């Protein structure tokens, strides 16, 4: 994925968020200071398992530290891939944005699940998963946010993997 594609996708998401103000030309009015944070995964793909946890990539995992108190618009995305994966029954893959410090918990309204039917061995991009866009407010200067994933049953063969993941935070105030 190139930077331009990511930027365009993010801008489209920001423009569609109903809680943001726009100018007379329909452009989103960003936070007064234009402060943004982002993390993009890199390295080997993260295998989705039955143990709920951080999507762990070979080099950079989707972990973002918000280092200024304030209100942020947060967008997250996962590219989910079937690597010769087969299942004998329907299964559910769930992703969530989770704060892992300062009272660790799932971020409200950030969880999304996809149901997949039983299938023979497939190798393909399964879904591009956009986690729900959220407005996140913190008084802390060190909140750590991560994308976690889990599958409700193991694959008969192969695996489900996250091949890309990102978190983008735009400071609104």
Secondary structure, 3 states (H helix, E strand, C coil): CCHHHHHHHHHHHHHHCCCCCECCCCCECCCCCCCEEEEECECCCEEECCCCEECCCCCECCEEEECCCEEEEEEEEEEEEEEEEEECCCEEEEEEEEECCCCCEECCCCCEEEEECCEEEEEEEEEEEECCCEEEEECCCCEEEEEEEEECCCCCEEEEEEEEEEEEEEECC
